[in-house]
Amino acid sequence: MNSAVTTKENSFWWQQMYFGSLLGPLLFSMFINDLPPVLRNCRFHLYADDLQIYVEGDPSDPTSCFKLMNEILADVEHWASSHGLEINPKKSQAIVIHKRSHNIPTTPLFINNEPIPFVENVKNLGIIFNSHLTWSDHVSLLCRKVHGSLFSLRRFRDITPYSTKLLLARSLLIHFFTYGAELIYAADSDSMRHMSVAFNNIVRYVCGLGPREHVSARRDILVGCDLPNFLKMRVVTFIWRLLQSGCPDYLFSLLERGASSRISGLLVPGSSCDVYRNSLFVSGVSLFNSLPRDARASRGSIRGYFLNDRDP
């Protein structure tokens, strides 16, 4: 959408309210709050000026899905026009998420009479989703960022003290693995192997090891454990914090405690496909339940369990 809003609603003028102003984000959020009632027969996420619309349907009849989406887009276009906004089709993308076994023919989607391009993957708040809901594209980007950063750091490794290299690794490189860890921890074996290689190369940089030297004895220096256990710790900690805070509600509502007092953990939802089976609220909940009750009693006990390198 345009960076300026100029419209007239209920005798109030909003003239040239640029996003760079102090009140811009707040006023724009208030302004765009009228959009959700327009979005019917679909699911959506609205964050600032970023709108994501989801329509689901039978893969044997994809045409009806595309027809419904075009109707929704027409409603959004009409809403934007009546509020003095202009949607940029060139910044819009469409993706069809489906099983690998299904070949879904696409029907053009339009906004402002311009076609919206179909893509194989999209970036959502820094996480890359592809059409099969695997994390291979995101992991590939993650590993490229790690190796690119290591390439720059290695130029000065011979004159950089160990303590400084460790500080640089923790502050500049580890965050690539922590952001979105709750999603990518259940990635496929190839993706996990690529991440482990990148993680081990960080250890080699800090310890001054050659490319073929083993890092097993030093794998704990970065985060206190190896990468698989680190990702598991992040998942269990996330679920524990969600249970303690109850926020956000749309995620907390997906957790359900056992009805019987004999069941100390959470109920694991049934799953019929690999994508859902490997999701946070199926495999993540199973991982949470697999820990002893005292190990998941607090954030500290969770850290202690995994940092002691105990494999659940």
C-alpha positions, 0 to 999 in steps of 0.5 A: 500500500502507499506510504501516505493516506489521503481520504475523507471518512466521517468528516475527518481528514487524514492527509499525508500521514507518512509512516515515518511520523511518530503517530503514523503507525498507530493512526494507520492501525486504527485506519485499517481496522475497518478491513477485517469485516470485508474478508469473508469466507477465508482466514487472514492475518493482518499485521500493519500494512501486511495482509495475508489471505488464506483459502482452502479447498478440495485439490480435485476442484481448485478452480472454486478456490481461485474463484473465491480468492478473486472475489475476496480480492475484489472486495479488498480492492473496493475497500481500498479504493473507497478509503483512498488507498492503492494496492500495489500488485507488484508487491503481492504474491500468491502461493499454492500449498499442497502435497507433493503428490498433487499437481494443482493447475493455477487460475490467474488472480487479479488485483487492480486488473493486474495479475498476481504472480504465483511463487514457490516460496514466500517470506513471512516475518523472516521465515521462508514457507514453500509450497510443500511446507518444508523448511528446506528453503529457509534452512538453505538461506540460514546456512548461506547467512552463516557461511557468509558471516564466517567468511568475513570473520575468518579474515581476522581469526589469526589475530582475534583472541578466543574469548572475542571469537566466542563473543562474536559467534554468540552475538552474530551467528547463533541468532540465525538458529534461534529465530524460528527454532520452534518451527525448523527443529523438526526439519527433514534429515537433509536440512538438519545435516546442513544446519549441523554443518553450519553450526560445526563450522562456527565451532571450528572458527572459534576453536581455530580448527581445520575443516576436517578436524572433529568438533565433538569434544568442543560442540558445547562451547557455543550454547551448552549442548549440540544443535539438535538438543539446543533446538529441542530446548527452544521448543520445550521452553516455548511451550512452557512459556505459552502454558505459563502466560496463556499468550498469545491466545490463538496459540494457547488455545491449541494446547489442551491438558489431559482430562485425567489427573493421571495425565501430567502432560498435554494431549497430542492432536491426531495427525494424518499427514507428515507436515502436521505430524512434524508441526510444533503442536504435534511433535513439539507437544510430544517432545514436551510430554517426553520430559520428566515432570520435574524437568519441565517444571520451570525454565531453569529445569528445562535448560538444565535438562538439555544442557546436561546433554541428556537425550530425551 
